Amino acid sequence: MHHFNYVGPNLHCESVDLVEIARLYGTPTYVYSAATMADNYTRLAKGMVGLDLQICYAMKANSNIALLRHFSNLGAGFDLVSGGEIKRVLAAGANVKRSVFAGIGKTEAEIQLALENEIFSFHVESEPELARINHVAGKLGVKAPIAIRVNPDVDAHTHAKITTGKSDNKFGIPLKHAAAAYEAAAKYPNIQIKGVQMHIGSQLTSVNPFVEAVRKITPFVEQLKAAYGITYFSIGGGMGIVYKDALASGQQSWWDAQPADQRPLTPETYGAALVPLLQPLGLKIVLEHGRFMVGNSGVLVSKVEHLKRGAGKNFLIVDAAMNDLVRPAMYESYHEIVPLHRDSSRRALTADVVGPICESGDCFAKDRQLQEVGEGEYIAFMSAGAYGYTMASRYNTRAMAAEVLVHGGTFELINARETFEQQIAGEKIPAFLK
Ligand code: LLP
């Protein structure tokens, strides 16, 4: 469920008309709904009731400091993956102490920054990384809290580029080698074994792979509790969201209409399947969802530049491009595209929706059925709150988009559109070319 709905003919985010935002701040602009994020957080927490729960929002999905502050106010910590992300948490006035630090290539400087800010735990992906964390902790005279990421070799049945829990990808330590990794960890003087972690992939639309992975790992988790007194188990993130019927899925009636065996994953289903497996462990359970928390909380608003009618093919050329939202180009992912102003008297249009970048990959949708929209009118890409802005680039010297946060009937710019001067601020012409 989310808070993007038509009120009369115009698409609103909560009580704000998106056309108003588009006119005020220009396009392309990301618009987020604070209420949707709060609902997602609360539903997830409620779905897991009965557990000692710590939600660490995976901030790689969307790391704008306003969103971090919002989640922090709701009680979240963060799943972070770089020194930059630690600095963002601090800039948001939020808590590193409730956050976990993942990633396969943490540098010494990043490890030091995490330790200085009393990170809740490191999620360790290899034995060389253990040695490095031990070394940095020793220099600082502290003990580094860690969990090892165990790869359960479970197929998440998601896109190949976002599956992580199979034995043939770069993440984690295979279950059969994990005991040895913990034995190694226990020998380091500056390491404190605190937990265990897994993460099997992203955009999972069924609870079954989560259940399979938790079941597979549970005996090992129990052994770790007995041997090292671990206190927490992170089961990662990965809960999928609705992309195909994104707009309709804002309504409860849409969910009620889905056949039970085809209903997309909800926090309620997730909790109902997992709480009974996790509760008997008597451990704190950490969740690292990113996409679920913000994906359906955001849209990318864009303006139509031209409707180019080709031979047998129409192209709707818009002012957003693959640099703003790379997911369709990178994963062939689907984002629903809707007009900000709906008009049932308009003709239908079938078109490829494309950006202005000089690559044929700069295509958001092929042969998409839309309401006819003309130059200067606005459209929205739905479900763009996760892995939208954070994966954006400046390709073709395009500016990073603006970001706006809506709260009820009010809204605020939370990231101004980048200027050209900001973009070239670090560049210079060397003396030998002058
Ligand atoms: N924990 C770990 C260790 C992760 O690697 C990830 C995501 C998460 C949690 C959060 O996963 P989520 O709940 O958001 O599914 N750019 C891709 C998704 C990449 C996910 C990377 N890791 C996309 O746009 O679909």
Boltz pocket constraint, residues with backbone or C-beta under 6 A from the ligand:
constraints:
  - pocket:
      binder: B
      contacts: [[A, 58], [A, 61], [A, 79], [A, 102], [A, 161], [A, 162], [A, 164], [A, 199], [A, 201], [A, 202], [A, 203], [A, 236], [A, 237], [A, 238], [A, 239], [A, 288], [A, 289], [A, 290], [A, 291], [A, 292], [A, 327], [A, 331], [A, 386], [A, 387]]
      max_distance: 6.0
